[in-house]
Amino acid sequence: MKSRIILLFLILISSSCSTQILVPEWFDPKTDSNKHNWLDYEGIVVIAENIEINEQHLIFDFEIKNDTDHRFKFDPGEAYFIGSHTPFPSGSDARMAFESKLQKHFALSEDEVSAHFEQKMKSHKRTNLITGILGAGLLALNVAMDVHDMNNEVSSKTLNNKAIRDMVTFGGFAAMDIVREQAAMSGYKASEDLYFLPDEIMEEGVIHSGESFRGKMFFPVSHEKFIRMIIPVGRNEYALDFRWADGKDQRVLRRAH
């Protein structure tokens, strides 16, 4: 019975979610392998790609080009998205009426993003501590049960139980090593991201004629089926529609990269 409990615990530790990503609403896996979305209107080109989704953030790579003769002020803090479980309607009047009922989720500031990665580094240290405690407990439990068997009559059933416990204990240590390794990779990536973020996050500024801004923007995670990104540039708002990639989409994207 105890062996079953330990085995179930190990399965829960080892389980993980599949990678998810957002693709343009019009993405067709039969003809496309590029998950960039773009819009060109009145000389302003907005290009966006969802590069990562984690437990807290939707992370996008944006590029904004100014092909006009004017300059435009751009503030990434004004960018936001709205989510819906149904497709967004076409037509300006229908769109405005539909969007007015939805919550706006604004891009996070650089300080908020940095705080997230600092927390991930702390979580890595906590994971190492917890797996160390669990590993010691698992070993102590196995030893205690071996002592119990030695104090009782040795039988084939006892030997079988001991073999199962040894196997489960070994598997437990292997699973915990995997968890620690994943936490270490996550902690290292968080540290690396903190180092490079100042040069990667989209900055506020003036986009002069012929120039472009490029960088990452972080938004709070959302699980609505459809996402509409709204990027204000000058007096206009540029809307780019995304949806969750399904199994076929993900297979095509994996082969393309």
C-alpha positions in Angstrom: 0.0 0.0 0.0 2.8 2.4 1.0 4.6 1.5 -2.2 1.5 2.5 -4.2 1.3 5.8 -2.4 5.0 6.6 -3.1 4.6 5.6 -6.8 1.5 7.9 -7.2 3.5 10.7 -5.6 6.3 10.2 -8.1 3.9 10.3 -11.0 2.5 13.6 -9.7 6.0 15.1 -9.4 7.0 13.9 -12.9 3.9 15.1 -14.7 4.2 18.3 -16.8 2.0 20.4 -19.2 2.6 20.6 -22.9 4.0 23.7 -24.4 1.5 26.2 -25.6 1.8 29.2 -28.0 -0.4 31.7 -29.7 -0.6 32.0 -33.5 -2.2 34.6 -35.8 -6.0 34.1 -36.0 -5.7 33.3 -39.7 -2.8 30.8 -39.3 -3.3 27.7 -41.4 -0.9 24.8 -40.7 -1.4 23.4 -44.2 0.1 26.5 -45.8 2.0 28.4 -43.1 4.9 27.9 -40.8 5.5 31.5 -39.8 3.7 32.7 -36.7 4.4 36.4 -37.1 1.3 38.6 -37.2 1.5 42.1 -38.9 -0.4 45.1 -39.9 0.6 48.0 -42.2 -1.6 51.1 -42.0 -0.9 54.7 -43.0 2.9 54.0 -43.0 3.1 52.4 -39.6 4.0 48.7 -39.7 3.4 46.6 -36.5 4.8 43.1 -36.4 4.2 40.8 -33.4 5.1 37.2 -32.5 4.2 35.2 -29.4 7.5 33.7 -28.3 6.6 32.2 -24.9 3.8 31.5 -22.5 4.6 30.7 -18.9 2.5 30.4 -15.8 2.1 34.1 -15.4 2.9 35.9 -18.7 2.2 36.1 -22.4 5.5 37.2 -23.9 5.6 38.9 -27.3 8.3 40.1 -29.6 7.2 43.4 -31.2 8.6 45.5 -33.9 7.1 48.9 -34.9 8.3 50.6 -38.1 7.7 54.2 -39.0 7.6 54.6 -42.8 5.9 58.0 -42.7 7.4 61.5 -42.9 6.3 62.2 -39.3 7.5 61.1 -35.9 5.3 59.3 -33.3 5.5 58.9 -29.6 5.3 55.3 -28.4 4.6 54.1 -24.8 4.6 50.3 -24.4 2.7 50.8 -21.1 -0.3 51.8 -23.2 -0.3 48.5 -25.1 -3.0 46.0 -24.0 -4.9 43.0 -25.1 -8.5 41.8 -24.7 -9.5 38.1 -24.6 -12.6 36.4 -25.8 -13.9 32.8 -26.1 -15.6 33.6 -29.4 -14.1 35.3 -32.5 -14.0 39.1 -32.7 -16.6 40.5 -35.0 -15.7 42.5 -38.1 -16.9 46.1 -38.7 -15.9 49.1 -36.5 -19.3 49.5 -34.8 -19.7 45.9 -34.0 -16.1 45.7 -32.8 -16.4 48.7 -30.5 -19.6 47.4 -29.0 -18.0 44.0 -28.5 -14.7 45.2 -27.1 -16.4 47.6 -24.6 -17.6 44.6 -22.6 -14.1 43.0 -22.3 -11.4 43.7 -19.7 -8.2 45.3 -20.9 -4.9 43.6 -19.8 -2.1 46.1 -20.1 1.6 45.4 -20.7 3.7 45.0 -17.5 6.4 47.5 -16.6 10.1 46.5 -16.6 10.1 46.5 -12.7 7.2 44.1 -12.7 8.9 41.8 -15.1 12.2 41.9 -13.2 10.3 41.0 -9.9 8.9 37.9 -11.7 12.3 36.6 -12.7 13.7 37.3 -9.2 10.9 35.3 -7.8 11.7 32.4 -10.2 15.3 32.3 -8.9 14.0 32.1 -5.3 11.6 29.3 -6.3 14.6 27.4 -7.7 16.2 27.5 -4.3 13.0 26.4 -2.5 12.6 23.5 -5.0 16.1 22.2 -4.1 15.3 22.4 -0.4 12.0 20.6 -0.7 13.3 17.8 -3.0 16.2 17.3 -0.5 13.8 16.9 2.4 11.6 14.6 0.4 14.6 12.5 -0.7 15.8 12.1 2.9 12.3 11.1 4.0 12.0 8.6 1.2 15.3 7.0 2.1 14.4 7.0 5.8 11.1 5.3 5.0 12.8 2.6 3.0 15.4 1.9 5.7 12.7 1.7 8.4 10.6 -0.8 6.4 13.8 -2.9 5.8 14.4 -3.0 9.5 10.8 -4.0 10.1 11.2 -6.9 7.6 14.4 -8.0 9.3 12.5 -8.3 12.7 9.9 -10.5 11.1 10.1 -13.9 9.4 11.9 -13.7 6.1 9.7 -14.9 3.2 9.4 -14.6 -0.5 6.7 -12.0 -0.1 9.0 -9.9 2.2 11.8 -10.2 -0.4 9.4 -9.1 -3.2 8.2 -6.2 -1.1 11.8 -5.1 -0.5 12.7 -5.3 -4.2 9.6 -3.1 -5.0 10.6 -0.6 -2.3 14.2 -0.4 -3.6 12.9 0.1 -7.1 10.4 2.8 -6.1 13.1 4.5 -3.9 15.5 4.6 -6.8 12.8 5.9 -9.1 12.0 8.5 -6.5 15.6 9.8 -6.5 15.6 9.8 -10.3 12.4 11.8 -10.4 13.7 14.3 -7.9 16.9 14.7 -9.8 14.8 15.6 -12.9 12.8 18.1 -10.8 16.0 19.7 -9.5 17.5 19.8 -12.9 14.5 21.5 -14.4 14.4 24.0 -11.5 18.1 24.6 -12.0 17.6 25.3 -15.7 14.6 27.6 -14.8 16.7 29.4 -12.3 19.6 29.8 -14.7 17.3 31.1 -17.4 15.7 33.5 -15.0 19.2 34.8 -14.0 20.1 35.1 -17.7 16.9 36.9 -18.5 17.4 39.4 -15.7 20.8 40.2 -17.1 19.6 40.7 -20.7 16.1 42.2 -20.0 17.3 45.9 -19.9 18.4 45.5 -23.5 15.4 43.4 -24.7 12.3 45.0 -23.2 10.5 47.5 -25.5 11.2 51.0 -24.5 9.2 54.2 -24.5 10.3 56.9 -26.9 9.8 58.7 -30.1 9.9 56.7 -33.4 11.3 59.1 -36.0 10.7 58.8 -39.7 12.5 55.7 -41.1 13.2 54.3 -37.7 11.9 51.2 -35.9 11.5 50.0 -32.3 11.8 46.4 -31.4 11.6 44.5 -28.1 9.7 42.2 -25.8 6.5 43.0 -24.1 5.0 41.0 -21.2 1.3 40.7 -20.5 -0.6 38.9 -17.8 -1.5 35.3 -18.9 -4.9 34.6 -20.2 -6.6 31.4 -21.4 -9.4 32.9 -23.6 -9.5 31.2 -27.0 -9.0 34.4 -28.9 -6.6 37.3 -28.1 -6.7 40.8 -29.7 -3.5 42.8 -29.1 -4.0 46.6 -29.2 -0.9 48.7 -29.9 -1.4 52.5 -29.8 0.9 54.4 -32.1 0.3 58.1 -32.5 -3.5 58.7 -32.8 -4.2 55.2 -34.1 -4.7 51.8 -32.4 -3.4 48.8 -34.3 -5.2 45.5 -33.6 -3.6 42.1 -34.1 -5.7 38.9 -33.6 -4.3 35.7 -32.2 -5.6 32.3 -31.1 -4.3 29.3 -29.2 -2.3 26.9 -31.4 -3.9 23.4 -31.6 -2.1 20.1 -32.1 -1.7 20.4 -35.8 -0.4 24.0 -35.5 2.2 22.9 -33.0 3.5 20.0 -35.1 4.0 22.3 -38.1 5.8 24.9 -36.0 8.1 22.3 -34.4 9.1 21.0 -37.8 9.7 24.5 -39.1 12.1 25.2 -36.2 
